[in-house]
Amino acid sequence: MALNIFSNSFVVFLLVLLSYSPNGVLVRSAPHYSALPKSDADIVEFALNLEYLEAEYFLYGALGYGLDVVNPNLTQGGPTPCGAKIAHLSPIIKDVTLQFALQEVGHLRVWDYRRNRWCQDGRLKVYVRGSAPRYFGSKSSVPNMARFSPCLVRLRVTNPYQIMINDISIFHGFIEAIKNWVKGFPRPLLNISSETFGEIIDNAFGEKLNPSFDPYANDINYLIASYAISYVGLNGYVGANPLLKSTNARSLIASLLGVESGQDAVIRALLYERWNQKVTPYTHTVAEFTNAISGIRNKLGRGGLKDEGLLVSKELGAEANVTGNILAGNSYSVSYARTPQEILRIVYGTSHEGVPGGFYPNGGDGDIVKSFLKN
């Protein structure tokens, strides 16, 4: 199939040029989708709340700044997050965090339908930060681009960490298809301060830790705080899939879920290596932190057992045969699902989908979220 997509000689020629350039970056468009039903669009849009949270948390942790610098267009004028700062990370954990951050920026660009698109005359209009729009080819001139849009643009970059800052966001079918359904919304006010995470950990253990937990202090703390965030998005995508009516929406959610579940697996694996290590200066181990966080999420969500730490009773382990729990799953080792209500109860930290707090002091956004806030 790949040979058919890239069979056009023009595309092959550009690929050859890129392969000889150390500064060449290949930017591809999203796949072609048709319009989404309103109910599907609302569910897809709900996920944008969590994508903003993850993007900002990982960007600040790795770089010390967020979307306001990396891609301000994606914020749509939303307020800058509260309390975010760079984390004190080792080179390997910083590298992993940066990769997560850029992946989340990519997820957010799925919703950025407002900018780059095919013009009525068939040319691709592309905005590059700091310059006037540029126009590329036409859909008819490169037959296979009409559906798959493997748009190739050679970008000059001097630092690989700056790729996303100077990135050209190119989308074709997906953007044009959903622009009447998933409008997106400005970044909501996010509170990712040390105080917010400290309150989460205190609630998880049922006592006030001294000193207060600081997610940005070191590798272990940052991974534990990442554990507190990433898994909720995974639950949401698993829960959304059976509610979707269109194959296009299910395909999109499945694609996002693939990356989100991968991120969660990496975080759990890194923590599992250290499961018996004490989290200084406390007496609790890494495993005890994860178990406490999963426990409070189950309590806040009010949806039963849908969260498990790194160590479980043997009955809850895979095939009721192990206590190690590197991946969370039910008795069939299938991922747990959560509803939007359950997710909001958790990320608000209030156990009520209509009462904002926690990471979202003013609440999230989108039609689903607003319906709960009204009630």
Secondary structure, DSSP 8 states (H G I E B T S, - for coil): -HHHHT-SHHHHHHHHHHHT-TT--------------HHHHHHHHHHHHHHHHHHHHHHHHHHS--HHHH-GGGGTT----BS-------HHHHHHHHHHHHHHHHHHHTT-TTSSEE-TTS-EEE--TTS--EEE--TTTSTTHHHH---------S-GGGTTTS------HHHHHHTTT---------B--HHHHHHHHHHHHTS--SS---TTSSHHHHHHHHHHHHHHHHHHHHHHGGG--SHHHHHHHHHHHHHHHHHHHHHHHHHHTTTTSB-TTSS-BHHHHHHHHHHHHHHHHTSSS----SB--GGGSGGG--SB-SS---TTS------HHHHHHHHHTSS-TTS-BTTBTT---SHHHHHHHH-
